[in-house]
Each structure stands twice: as structure tokens, then as C-alpha cells.
């Protein structure tokens, strides 16, 4: 997914884990049924940490949240149901289809897909894509590409939680 006329781009610098919590809260406040969020970044970038922050902000019990690496899919109940998928261990995109992942895309909740770049062609075109890049032990640069229709509502939620996107 790349920025174009149909998409909006936000770049945010996270200085600490508390910033990841605030970003998760802004995403949760913007979430709607059927939202698919692709999480992309190297090992240790904070994909699962951000997924946990989103889920906690949607009132999921924090003790229930874990990386789905070995189970591939975790389902959580909160204000919106959450399907949390991790495709790191899949060898080919067809395995993602075999999981029935697409069944979650139009469901009553949101779908978080870690390592989404590995199955990008199978994800909805109106998904959100969040790229996390470590810049230090606790710092991250986060690039978020979302449909343009979500730009103003999400920008409002970022401001509400005290995060300021960097101008490009």
C-alpha cells in the first residue's frame, strides 16, 4: 500500500512505550467494524506491542493478549471483537487463504495482521498499513497509510491523545 490520492500518510515518532499506548488508543478510537490493519516491520519493531495497545484500548483483558506467532490467529472480545493474525511462520500466501483470514475482513470487529507485507495482495485495498521502524532501543518511527476518508477522524484522535504527526 502506498500513498496516493486515495490515501493519507502520517509519520509519527514514538519516544517510549507510553507513546505506543497513546497510538494504540488513537487507532482504537478510530476503529470500526470491518477495519483491517496491516502491521509491518522487522523482528522486535513493536508490532505485537502496538496490537496489545490497540486491544487494551478496546477493553480487551491485557492478560489475554499475546503474540499469535505459534497459534497464527487469536480472537479477543472487547468493545469490538479483534482477530489478531501473525503470518510470520507461513511459507506462502496460499496458507493465509487456507486459514480463512478473509472471513475476518468483513466481520463485526477489526483484524490486525502482523507481517502484513507477506500477504499484501490478499488484504483489502482499504486497509490501514502501519510500518514500524526501530530507531533506537525504545524509539520508533511509525508510518501509517490509511484511506483518505479516514484522514480527518484519525488526525483528530492523534491530537486527542497528544501525538503529532511529522510533516513530510
N, C-alpha and C positions, 0 to 999 in steps of 0.2 A: 504494500500500500504506500503510495507516495502522495505528497501534497499536490493538489491541482485545484482547479476552480470549484470542484465539488467537495473539497476537503479543507479543514482548518488545521493549522500546525501550532503547537505550543511547545516551548522548550523551557524546562524548569530545572533549576539547580537544587539538589537536596543536600543539605549540610549535615544532617543527622537522621537517625531512625525516626525521631519525632516528626520530621518533615515527611517521611514516608507515610506515617499515620495520618497526617493532615491531607496528603494527596489521596490516600485511600478514602478519607471522609468526603473529599470533594467529588471523587468518582462515584461513591455510593449515593451521594445526594443527587447526582445526575442520572443514576441508573434507572432503567425502565425495563419492563418485561421484553424479552427477545434481544436484549443487548448482548453482543459478543465482543469480548475484549481479548485481543491477542497480546501476550506478554513476551517480549523478545529481549535477549541479552545473554552474555556469556555466563558460565557457571559462576555462582556467587554474586551475580549482579543485583539480586534482590527481588526476583520475580515472585517467589513464594512469599517473601516478606510483604510485598505490596498486595498480593492476593489475600493474605491474612488481614491486612489493614482494611481492605475493602469489605471482607466478610464480617469483621468485627463491627464495622460501621453500619452494617446491615443487620446487626443484633444477632449474629451467629456466636455461639458459645466459643470463646477463644481456645478452650481445651480441645475442642473437636477438630480444629484446623491443623492440617499437616500437609506436607508435600505429597502430591499424589504419584510421585515417581514410580513406586512399585505397584500401586493399585490402578494407576492410569486415570481413574475417574473417582472423585469424591463428590458427594452431594451433601449440601448443607441447607438447613432450614433457617430462615431469618425473615426479615420484612419482605424480602424477595427470595425465592429459592435460588441457590447457587450451584452450578455444576462447575467443578474445578478439574480441568483436564491437563495432563502433562504428557507431551508426545516425545520426550527426550529418548526414551528407550525403544521407540518404534523404528523399524528398519526402512519402512516405505510408507508413502501416503495412503496406500490401499488399506493398511492396517488401521488407520484413523477412521476410514469409512466403515470398516468392519466393526469398530467399537460402537457404531450407531451415534457418533458425535453429532451428526446433523439433526438428530431428533431433539437435541437440546437447544438448537438455534432459534426455533420459533416457540419455545416453551414459555411457561409463565414467569420464568426468572431470568437470571443473567448467566452467561457462560464465560468462564475465564480459561484461556488456553495458553499454557506455558510452552515455550519453544514454538510459537505460532508460525515463525518463518519457515519451519519444516513442512507445514501443511497449508501455506498461504493460499494456494489455488483452490483449496476446499472450503475456505472460510467465506462467509458472506461479504459482499463488496462494501456493505455499510457498517462493517465492524469498526471498532476503535483499535488502534495499534499503539502500544506503549513500548518504547525501546528504552532500556535501562543500560547505562554505561558507567561502570565504576571509574571514578576519577581519583580515588584515594581510599584509605581503609573504611571510612564511613560516609564518603561523599559520592554522589551520583549525578550524572546529567541524564535527564529524562526527556525524551522527545515523544510527544503524543500527537498522532494524526487521527482526526475524527471527521465525520461528515460535517460539512459547513452548517447544516441545520442545527447542530449541537453546539456550535462555537459560543454563542452568547450565553446560553444557560450554563455551560461548563465554565466559561470565563467568570461568570458571576459566582459560582461555587468555589473556584480557586481563590477569588478575592475574599469570600466569606470565611475561608479557613486560614487566610493570611499568607497565601502563596502568590508570588508574582512571576508570571512567565517572562522570559528574557526576550527582548525584541531581536528579530533577525535582520 
